C-alpha cells in the first residue's frame, strides 16, 4: 500500500498530470436493499426512565445457584413430598412357589413289619382328570429338547420312510412293554403269575441287567400307581425295592445308545423324584422312599448302566420337578382362559 501511495505522489508532482478522486459508486444485486425501510425497534418506544429502577435491580442481583437439595425442597413445597414406591419383590430364580417337601416327616422310612413281604403292592392306575407325570414332562419340554426330538424324527424318517418309522416306534414300544413284563415276573415272589417267554428272558435287555438284579431285594411295589395328595398328579412306577440295602424307586429304561452318565437320561431323574415324592405323600403307601435308581438296559446285552440317586441328589431334582409342575399348571390355566374367551 505504501508503494502505491509513493507512486501516486510522484505522478501528482509531475507536470501535466493530475489525479482527481473518483466518485464512490455502490452496486447492489438485491432490490430488497433499495426499497427496505428502516426497522423500528419496539423497545425505543418504551419509557426507559419509568422502568430504570426495575432493570437496575434485576441486573444488580447476584443470587447463588440452587443446589440439588434446595431444588428438592422447592419441589416439595410446590408439589408436595415425593412418595417413594417400593420396587416389586422379585422371586428368587429357580425357587418354585408351590413348594412342597420331598420327604414326609409323618411317615416311617421303612415298610411296616406287619405287611406281607411276599405280596408287593400293585395298585391300578385310575384314569381321571389329574395329570400324569409323563404328560407334565411332555407338555413342559424345553425348546432345545423339542428341537432335538424333531431332528431325530426327521433323520429317522429319511432313513426308514414314514411307514418304516411308524413300524420302528411301534416295535420299540412293544419291546419296552415285554421288557417290563419280564422284569415283573422275575422280581415278583408270587408263583401264580404267567410264565414269561423264555426267548424274552434270554433277550439282550434282560442279559444286560443281570449284574444289577443281584443287588435288588425286598420288592415292595411293582407296576403300581401313585398319587401326590397335595400337588395333585399321578403316575405308574416300575418298582420299589432295596438296591444295595437302600429303598429306592427303580425305573427300568431300554436304549440302543450308551448312557453312562445320569445327564444322558434327560428327564428320567425328574420322573423318578416325582414318584418318590408321590409315594411319600400317598396314603396307600405306609413307608417312605429317599433314593432313586435309573437302570439303562441295552439291546446288545452289554452291561446296563445303573444311576443311583441319593437323598441329596433327589432333593435337587425335586426342586426342578416342582418348577416343571408349576409351568404346566400355568399353561393349563392360560388354555382354559382362552377357551372361555
Secondary structure, 3 states (H helix, E strand, C coil): CHHHHHHHHHHHHCCCCCCCCCCCCCCCCCHHHHHCCCCCCHHHHCCCCCCHHHHHHHHHCCCCCCCHHHHHHHHHHHHCCCCCCCCCCCCCCCCCCCCCCCCCCCCECCCCCCCCCCCCECCCCCCCCCCEHHHHHHHCCCHHHHHHHHHHHHHHHHHHHHHHHHHHHHHHHHHHHHHHHHHHHHHCCCCCCCCCCHHHHCCHHHHHCHHHHCCEEEEEEEEEEEEECCCCEEEEEEEEEEECCEEEEEEEEEECCCCCCHHHHCCHHHHHHHHHHHHHCCCCCCECCCEEEEEEEECCCCCCEEEEECHHHHHHHHHHHHHHHHHHHHHHHHHHHHHHC
